[in-house]
Amino acid sequence: MVSSWSASEMGLDLWHKQLQNEIGKVSARLYPHYDSLPLHAACRYALDGKGKYIRPLLTLASAYMCGAEPQNVLAPALALEWIHTYSLVHDDLPCMDDDDLRRGRATTHKVFDEATALLVGDALLTDAFFILADADFPAEAKAGMLRILARASGGRGMVQGQALDLKWTGRSGYTQEDLDTIHQNKTGRLIEAACLLGAYAAGASSDDLERLEQFGSRIGLVFQIVDDLLDNGAGIGKTPGKDQAIGKLTYLSLMSADAARERAKRLTAEALDALSSFGGRRAALESMANRLLERSF
């Protein structure tokens, strides 16, 4: 079980390892291996990719900042990670980004097959809501968290962003506003939800929820800008240069690398400013924002 927060770099690393263990335990319970049904093995394969767990860490840090103990918000944190993992499995399919590498190893559809990978995404998405619906929260709080998660991950959020990304791939004439809209939905909405779910689980005020929404929206764009900067590098766990090769919209197609870095720094500063009214418990979330900017996870 995740212990109480210690606002230090060692604390973040400890949470990261404990989240890996918790996700593995839940995966083993919900997805036992049946030799006659590769779906469950494929679900476990996708979840065992040892991601960075940025979204669930944001949930835990936001909950802590708003007065909750991290061990009490594992359900929404895990639900977020399962939805994020489903999106990666589907993104990698030949009908989407057609990628062979994810999290430093073969993508799910390459290890199993395309149909099984499609079902893996379906299962992870649906079971994410089961995890949260089955959690021990008051009915009103649970309904609110389910609404946040559904809005962020569906046709009003992440899926809409993916659709816009497909629309603009290989085309010209787009603006920074077009690109921001894609990534505010495709990446940003789930990062916003991560912060909001933690705060909601802690019983935060409407003002605090608004501040965390501001924080999450900016950090979501920072994440994507830094991702674009890293796309042509090595060691990022996916095929380097793939976005540019297939004509995807990136921030480097609109601005120089130096300008992109400066924008990421400005957005991070704005995100941290949104937390200024919180007490010393904000150190955990501030540390995450700075580590996302430097991509030191």
TIRONU-371983 format. One record per residue: residue in three letters; x, y, z of N, C-alpha, C in turn. Coordinates in steps of 0.1 Angstrom, whole numbers, padded with zeros to 4 digits, always signed. Example, Ala and Ser with C-alpha at 12.3 -4.5 7.8 and 13.67 -1.06 7.14 Angstrom:
BEGIN
Ala+0132-0057+0078+0123-0045+0078+0132-0033+0078Ser+0128-0022+0071+0137-0011+0071+0129+0000+0079
This chain:
BEGIN
Met+0008-0012+0000+0000+0000+0000+0009+0012+0000Val+0005+0023-0007+0012+0035-0008+0012+0042+0005Ser+0024+0046+0010+0025+0052+0023+0022+0067+0022Ser+0022+0074+0034+0020+0088+0034+0031+0095+0027Trp+0027+0107+0021+0037+0114+0013+0048+0120+0021Ser+0060+0119+0015+0072+0126+0020+0076+0135+0008Ala+0075+0148+0009+0078+0157-0002+0092+0158-0005Ser+0098+0147-0011+0112+0147-0015+0112+0139-0028Glu+0124+0140-0035+0126+0132-0047+0125+0117-0044Met+0131+0113-0033+0130+0099-0029+0116+0095-0027Gly+0107+0104-0022+0093+0101-0021+0086+0098-0034Leu+0089+0106-0044+0084+0104-0057+0088+0090-0063Asp+0101+0087-0061+0106+0074-0066+0099+0063-0059Leu+0097+0064-0046+0091+0053-0038+0077+0051-0043Trp+0069+0062-0045+0056+0061-0050+0055+0054-0063His+0065+0057-0072+0065+0052-0085+0066+0036-0084Lys+0075+0032-0076+0077+0017-0074+0065+0011-0068Gln+0059+0017-0058+0047+0011-0052+0035+0011-0062Leu+0034+0021-0070+0023+0021-0080+0025+0009-0090Gln+0038+0007-0094+0040-0005-0103+0035-0018-0096Asn+0038-0019-0083+0034-0031-0076+0019-0032-0075Glu+0012-0021-0072-0002-0021-0071-0009-0024-0084Ile-0004-0018-0095-0010-0021-0108-0008-0035-0112Gly+0003-0041-0108+0006-0055-0111-0004-0064-0103Lys-0006-0061-0091-0016-0069-0082-0030-0068-0088Val-0034-0056-0091-0048-0055-0096-0049-0062-0110Ser-0039-0061-0118-0039-0068-0131-0040-0083-0130Ala-0032-0088-0120-0033-0102-0118-0046-0107-0113Arg-0053-0099-0105-0066-0102-0100-0077-0102-0111Leu-0077-0091-0119-0087-0089-0129-0085-0097-0142Tyr-0072-0099-0144-0068-0106-0157-0060-0118-0155Pro-0066-0129-0149-0059-0141-0147-0056-0147-0161His-0045-0155-0162-0041-0161-0175-0049-0173-0178Tyr-0056-0173-0189-0063-0185-0194-0056-0189-0207Asp-0051-0201-0208-0044-0206-0220-0053-0205-0232Ser-0066-0207-0230-0076-0207-0241-0080-0193-0245Leu-0077-0183-0238-0082-0170-0240-0070-0160-0239Pro-0063-0156-0250-0052-0148-0249-0055-0133-0245Leu-0068-0130-0245-0071-0116-0242-0065-0112-0228His-0067-0120-0218-0063-0116-0205-0047-0115-0204Ala-0041-0124-0210-0026-0123-0211-0022-0111-0218Ala-0029-0107-0229-0025-0095-0236-0028-0082-0228Cys-0039-0082-0220-0041-0071-0211-0030-0069-0201Arg-0026-0081-0195-0015-0080-0186-0002-0075-0192Tyr+0000-0080-0204+0012-0076-0212+0012-0060-0213Ala+0001-0055-0218+0000-0040-0220+0002-0033-0207Leu-0003-0037-0196-0002-0031-0183+0012-0033-0177Asp+0018-0044-0180+0031-0047-0174+0043-0039-0181Gly+0039-0030-0190+0050-0023-0198+0058-0013-0189Lys+0055-0012-0176+0062-0003-0167+0064+0011-0173Gly+0052+0017-0174+0052+0031-0178+0057+0040-0167Lys+0057+0053-0170+0062+0063-0160+0051+0066-0150Tyr+0038+0063-0152+0028+0065-0143+0026+0079-0139Ile+0028+0088-0149+0027+0102-0146+0013+0106-0141Arg+0003+0101-0148-0011+0105-0145-0015+0100-0131Pro-0013+0087-0127-0016+0083-0113-0008+0091-0103Leu+0005+0094-0106+0013+0101-0097+0007+0115-0094Leu+0002+0121-0105-0005+0135-0104-0017+0134-0095Thr-0024+0123-0097-0036+0121-0088-0032+0120-0073Leu-0022+0112-0070-0018+0110-0057-0013+0123-0051Ala-0005+0131-0059+0001+0143-0054-0010+0154-0052Ser-0020+0154-0061-0031+0164-0060-0039+0161-0047Ala-0042+0148-0045-0050+0144-0034-0042+0148-0021Tyr-0030+0145-0021-0022+0149-0009-0022+0164-0006Met-0020+0172-0017-0020+0186-0015-0034+0191-0010Cys-0044+0184-0013-0058+0188-0008-0062+0182+0005Gly-0053+0174+0011-0055+0169+0024-0058+0155+0026Ala-0058+0147+0015-0061+0133+0016-0048+0125+0017Glu-0050+0113+0022-0038+0103+0022-0038+0096+0009Pro-0026+0094+0003-0025+0088-0010-0032+0074-0011Gln-0030+0066+0000-0036+0052-0001-0051+0052-0003Asn-0057+0063-0001-0072+0064-0002-0076+0068-0016Val-0067+0071-0025-0071+0075-0039-0064+0066-0049Leu-0061+0053-0046-0055+0044-0055-0065+0041-0067Ala-0078+0039-0063-0087+0035-0074-0088+0045-0085Pro-0090+0058-0083-0090+0067-0095-0076+0068-0101Ala-0065+0066-0094-0052+0067-0100-0050+0055-0109Leu-0054+0043-0105-0053+0031-0113-0062+0032-0125Ala-0074+0037-0124-0084+0038-0135-0078+0047-0146Leu-0071+0058-0142-0065+0067-0151-0054+0060-0159Glu-0046+0052-0152-0035+0045-0159-0040+0035-0169Trp-0051+0028-0165-0057+0018-0174-0062+0024-0187Ile-0069+0036-0185-0074+0043-0197-0063+0048-0206His-0052+0053-0199-0041+0058-0207-0034+0046-0215Thr-0033+0035-0208-0027+0023-0215-0036+0018-0226Tyr-0049+0018-0224-0058+0015-0236-0056+0024-0248Ser-0054+0037-0245-0052+0046-0256-0039+0043-0263Leu-0029+0039-0256-0016+0036-0263-0017+0024-0271Val-0024+0013-0266-0026+0001-0274-0033+0004-0287His-0044+0012-0286-0051+0016-0298-0043+0025-0308Asp-0036+0035-0302-0028+0044-0310-0017+0036-0318Asp-0012+0025-0313-0002+0018-0320-0006+0009-0331Leu-0020+0007-0332-0025-0002-0342-0022+0003-0356Pro-0022-0005-0366-0019-0001-0380-0029+0009-0385Cys-0041+0009-0381-0051+0019-0385-0049+0032-0379Met-0040+0033-0369-0038+0046-0363-0023+0050-0366Asp-0014+0049-0356+0000+0053-0358+0009+0042-0364Asp+0004+0029-0363+0011+0018-0369+0026+0017-0364Asp+0027+0015-0351+0040+0015-0344+0043+0001-0339Asp+0056-0002-0339+0061-0015-0335+0067-0015-0321Leu+0069-0003-0315+0076-0002-0303+0069+0008-0293Arg+0067+0003-0281+0061+0011-0270+0067+0008-0257Arg+0071+0018-0249+0076+0016-0236+0089+0006-0237Gly+0096+0008-0248+0108+0000-0249+0107-0014-0253Arg+0095-0018-0258+0094-0032-0262+0083-0033-0273Ala+0081-0045-0278+0071-0046-0289+0057-0043-0285Thr+0050-0036-0294+0036-0032-0291+0027-0044-0290Thr+0016-0042-0283+0007-0054-0280+0002-0061-0293His-0001-0054-0303-0006-0060-0315+0005-0068-0323Lys+0018-0065-0320+0029-0072-0326+0031-0085-0319Val+0029-0085-0305+0031-0097-0297+0020-0107-0299Phe+0008-0101-0299-0004-0109-0301-0010-0108-0315Asp-0020-0100-0317-0025-0098-0331-0033-0085-0330Glu-0037-0080-0342-0045-0067-0342-0058-0069-0335Ala-0065-0079-0338-0079-0081-0332-0078-0082-0317Thr-0068-0089-0312-0067-0091-0297-0063-0077-0291Ala-0054-0069-0298-0050-0056-0293-0062-0047-0292Leu-0071-0048-0302-0083-0040-0302-0092-0043-0290Leu-0093-0056-0287-0101-0060-0276-0094-0057-0262Val-0081-0057-0262-0074-0052-0250-0078-0038-0247Gly-0078-0029-0257-0082-0015-0254-0096-0014-0249Asp-0105-0022-0255-0119-0022-0251-0120-0026-0236Ala-0113-0037-0233-0113-0042-0219-0108-0032-0209Leu-0096-0027-0212-0090-0017-0203-0098-0005-0200Leu-0104+0000-0211-0113+0012-0210-0125+0009-0201Thr-0132-0002-0204-0144-0006-0196-0140-0009-0182Asp-0130-0017-0180-0126-0021-0166-0121-0010-0158Ala-0116+0001-0164-0111+0012-0157-0123+0018-0149Phe-0135+0019-0156-0146+0024-0149-0151+0015-0138Phe-0149+0002-0140-0153-0008-0130-0145-0006-0117Ile-0132-0004-0119-0123-0001-0108-0128+0011-0100Leu-0131+0022-0106-0135+0034-0099-0149+0032-0093Ala-0158+0026-0101-0172+0024-0096-0172+0014-0084Asp-0163+0005-0083-0162-0005-0073-0155+0000-0060Ala-0150+0013-0061-0141+0018-0050-0150+0023-0039Asp-0144+0024-0027-0151+0028-0015-0151+0043-0013Phe-0160+0050-0021-0162+0064-0020-0177+0067-0018Pro-0181+0078-0012-0195+0082-0011-0201+0083-0025Ala-0214+0079-0026-0220+0079-0039-0219+0092-0047Glu-0221+0103-0041-0220+0116-0048-0206+0119-0053Ala-0196+0116-0045-0182+0118-0049-0178+0108-0060Lys-0183+0096-0059-0180+0086-0069-0186+0090-0083Ala-0199+0095-0082-0205+0099-0095-0198+0111-0101Gly-0193+0120-0093-0185+0131-0098-0172+0127-0105Met-0165+0118-0098-0153+0113-0104-0155+0105-0117Leu-0165+0097-0117-0169+0090-0130-0172+0100-0141Arg-0178+0111-0138-0182+0121-0148-0169+0127-0153Ile-0160+0131-0144-0147+0137-0148-0139+0128-0157Leu-0139+0115-0153-0131+0105-0161-0137+0103-0175Ala-0150+0102-0175-0157+0100-0188-0155+0112-0198Arg-0157+0123-0192-0155+0135-0200-0141+0137-0206Ala-0131+0134-0198-0117+0135-0202-0113+0125-0212Ser-0119+0113-0211-0114+0102-0220-0122+0099-0232Gly-0134+0105-0233-0143+0102-0245-0143+0112-0256Gly-0154+0113-0263-0156+0122-0274-0155+0136-0271Arg-0155+0140-0259-0153+0154-0255-0139+0157-0250Gly-0130+0147-0251-0117+0148-0246-0107+0141-0254Met-0101+0131-0248-0090+0124-0255-0093+0118-0268Val-0104+0112-0270-0108+0106-0283-0110+0117-0293Gln-0116+0128-0289-0118+0139-0298-0104+0144-0303Gly-0094+0145-0293-0081+0149-0297-0074+0140-0307Gln-0076+0127-0305-0071+0117-0315-0077+0119-0329Ala-0090+0122-0329-0097+0124-0342-0092+0136-0349Leu-0089+0147-0341-0084+0159-0347-0069+0157-0352Asp-0062+0149-0345-0048+0146-0349-0048+0138-0362Leu-0057+0129-0364-0059+0121-0376-0063+0131-0388Lys-0072+0140-0385-0077+0149-0395-0065+0158-0401Trp-0056+0162-0392-0046+0171-0396-0033+0164-0401Thr-0031+0151-0398-0019+0144-0402-0017+0145-0417Gly-0005+0150-0421-0002+0151-0435-0007+0163-0442Arg-0014+0172-0435-0020+0184-0441-0012+0196-0437Ser-0014+0207-0444-0007+0219-0441-0018+0230-0438Gly-0014+0242-0434-0023+0253-0432-0028+0254-0418Tyr-0023+0246-0409-0028+0246-0395-0020+0257-0387Thr-0026+0261-0376-0021+0272-0368-0017+0266-0354Gln-0011+0274-0346-0007+0270-0332-0020+0267-0324Glu-0031+0275-0327-0043+0272-0320-0049+0258-0324Asp-0048+0254-0337-0052+0241-0341-0044+0230-0333Leu-0031+0232-0332-0022+0223-0325-0025+0222-0311Asp-0027+0234-0304-0031+0234-0290-0044+0227-0288Thr-0054+0229-0296-0067+0222-0295-0065+0207-0295Ile-0057+0202-0304-0055+0187-0305-0049+0182-0292His-0039+0189-0287-0032+0183-0275-0038+0187-0262Gln-0046+0198-0262-0054+0200-0250-0064+0189-0248Asn-0069+0183-0259-0078+0172-0258-0071+0158-0257Lys-0062+0156-0266-0056+0142-0267-0047+0139-0255Thr-0040+0149-0250-0031+0147-0239-0035+0154-0226Gly-0039+0167-0228-0042+0175-0217-0054+0171-0208Arg-0065+0166-0215-0077+0164-0207-0075+0153-0197Leu-0067+0142-0200-0065+0132-0190-0055+0136-0179Ile-0046+0145-0183-0037+0151-0172-0045+0160-0163Glu-0054+0168-0169-0063+0176-0160-0071+0167-0151Ala-0077+0156-0157-0085+0147-0149-0077+0141-0138Ala-0065+0138-0140-0056+0132-0130-0056+0141-0118Cys-0054+0154-0120-0053+0164-0109-0067+0165-0103Leu-0078+0166-0111-0091+0169-0106-0096+0157-0098Leu-0093+0144-0102-0097+0133-0095-0091+0132-0081Gly-0078+0135-0080-0072+0136-0067-0078+0146-0058Ala-0081+0158-0063-0087+0168-0055-0101+0165-0051Tyr-0108+0159-0061-0122+0155-0058-0123+0145-0047Ala-0114+0135-0048-0114+0124-0038-0111+0130-0024Ala-0103+0141-0024-0100+0148-0011-0110+0157-0006Gly-0121+0159-0014-0132+0168-0009-0128+0183-0011Ala-0120+0186-0021-0115+0200-0024-0127+0209-0027Ser-0124+0222-0024-0134+0232-0027-0135+0235-0042Ser-0145+0242-0047-0146+0245-0061-0135+0254-0065Asp-0130+0263-0057-0119+0272-0060-0106+0263-0062Asp-0104+0254-0053-0092+0245-0055-0093+0237-0067Leu-0105+0232-0071-0106+0224-0083-0103+0233-0095Glu-0108+0245-0095-0105+0254-0106-0090+0257-0107Arg-0083+0258-0096-0068+0260-0097-0061+0248-0102Leu-0066+0236-0098-0059+0224-0103-0062+0222-0118Glu-0074+0226-0122-0077+0225-0136-0068+0234-0145Gln-0065+0246-0140-0056+0255-0146-0042+0249-0146Phe-0038+0243-0135-0025+0236-0134-0024+0225-0145Gly-0034+0216-0145-0034+0205-0153-0034+0208-0168Ser-0042+0219-0172-0042+0222-0186-0029+0227-0191Arg-0022+0234-0183-0009+0239-0187+0002+0228-0188Ile+0002+0220-0177+0011+0209-0177+0009+0199-0188Gly-0004+0197-0193-0007+0189-0204+0000+0193-0217Leu+0000+0207-0219+0007+0212-0231+0022+0211-0229Val+0027+0213-0217+0041+0212-0215+0046+0198-0218Phe+0038+0188-0214+0041+0174-0217+0043+0171-0232Gln+0033+0177-0240+0034+0174-0254+0045+0182-0261Ile+0048+0194-0256+0059+0202-0262+0072+0194-0260Val+0074+0190-0248+0086+0183-0244+0087+0170-0252Asp+0075+0163-0254+0075+0151-0261+0079+0153-0276Asp+0075+0164-0282+0079+0167-0295+0094+0170-0296Leu+0099+0177-0286+0114+0179-0285+0122+0166-0284Leu+0116+0156-0278+0123+0144-0276+0121+0134-0287Asp+0111+0137-0296+0107+0127-0307+0119+0122-0315Asn+0128+0131-0318+0139+0127-0327+0151+0121-0319Gly+0149+0119-0306+0160+0114-0297+0158+0099-0295Ala+0168+0094-0288+0167+0080-0284+0163+0078-0270Gly+0160+0066-0266+0157+0063-0252+0144+0068-0247Ile+0134+0070-0256+0121+0075-0251+0111+0064-0251Gly+0115+0052-0254+0106+0041-0253+0097+0038-0265Lys+0097+0047-0275+0089+0045-0287+0098+0048-0299Thr+0093+0045-0311+0101+0047-0323+0105+0062-0325Pro+0118+0065-0325+0122+0079-0326+0119+0084-0340Gly+0115+0097-0340+0112+0103-0353+0100+0099-0360Lys+0092+0091-0354+0080+0085-0361+0070+0096-0364Asp+0067+0105-0354+0057+0116-0357+0061+0124-0369Gln+0073+0128-0370+0077+0136-0382+0076+0128-0394Ala+0080+0115-0394+0080+0107-0406+0066+0105-0412Ile+0056+0105-0403+0042+0102-0409+0034+0115-0410Gly+0041+0127-0409+0035+0140-0411+0025+0145-0400Lys+0028+0140-0388+0019+0145-0377+0023+0160-0373Leu+0013+0167-0368+0015+0180-0364+0023+0180-0351Thr+0034+0188-0351+0042+0189-0339+0046+0204-0337Tyr+0050+0207-0325+0053+0221-0322+0065+0225-0329Leu+0074+0216-0333+0086+0219-0340+0084+0222-0355Ser+0071+0219-0359+0068+0223-0373+0063+0238-0373Leu+0061+0244-0362+0056+0257-0361+0066+0267-0355Met+0075+0262-0347+0085+0270-0340+0098+0263-0339Ser+0108+0271-0335+0121+0265-0333+0122+0257-0320Ala+0132+0248-0319+0133+0241-0306+0135+0250-0294Asp+0143+0261-0296+0145+0270-0285+0132+0277-0281Ala+0124+0281-0291+0111+0288-0289+0102+0278-0281Ala+0102+0265-0286+0093+0255-0279+0097+0253-0265Arg+0110+0253-0262+0115+0252-0248+0111+0264-0240Glu+0112+0276-0245+0108+0288-0238+0093+0287-0235Arg+0085+0283-0244+0070+0282-0242+0067+0272-0231Ala+0074+0260-0231+0072+0250-0221+0076+0256-0207Lys+0086+0264-0206+0090+0270-0194+0080+0280-0189Arg+0074+0288-0198+0064+0298-0195+0051+0291-0189Leu+0047+0280-0196+0035+0273-0192+0037+0266-0179Thr+0049+0262-0176+0052+0256-0163+0051+0266-0152Ala+0057+0278-0155+0056+0289-0145+0042+0293-0142Glu+0033+0293-0152+0019+0296-0151+0012+0285-0143Ala+0016+0273-0145+0010+0261-0138+0014+0262-0123Leu+0026+0265-0120+0031+0266-0106+0024+0278-0099Asp+0022+0289-0107+0015+0300-0101+0001+0297-0097Ala-0006+0288-0104-0019+0284-0100-0020+0276-0086Leu-0008+0271-0082-0007+0264-0069-0003+0273-0058Ser-0001+0286-0060+0005+0295-0050-0003+0296-0038Ser-0016+0294-0038-0024+0296-0026-0024+0283-0017Phe-0018+0272-0022-0018+0260-0014-0006+0261-0004Gly-0007+0253+0006+0004+0253+0016+0016+0245+0012Gly+0024+0241+0022+0036+0234+0019+0034+0220+0013Arg+0022+0215+0014+0019+0202+0008+0019+0202-0008Arg+0020+0214-0014+0021+0215-0028+0035+0211-0034Ala+0044+0209-0025+0058+0207-0029+0058+0194-0038Ala+0050+0184-0035+0050+0172-0043+0046+0175-0058Leu+0035+0183-0059+0030+0186-0073+0040+0195-0080Glu+0046+0204-0073+0055+0213-0079+0067+0205-0084Ser+0072+0196-0076+0083+0187-0080+0080+0180-0093Met+0067+0175-0094+0063+0167-0106+0063+0177-0118Ala+0058+0189-0117+0058+0198-0128+0072+0201-0133Asn+0081+0203-0124+0095+0206-0128+0101+0194-0134Arg+0098+0182-0129+0104+0170-0135+0098+0167-0149Leu+0085+0171-0151+0079+0169-0164+0086+0179-0174Leu+0089+0191-0170+0095+0200-0179+0109+0195-0183Glu+0116+0189-0174+0130+0184-0177+0129+0170-0182Arg+0117+0163-0181+0114+0149-0184+0125+0141-0177Ser+0125+0142-0164+0135+0134-0156+0128+0122-0149Phe+0116+0118-0154+0110+0106-0149+0117+0094-0156
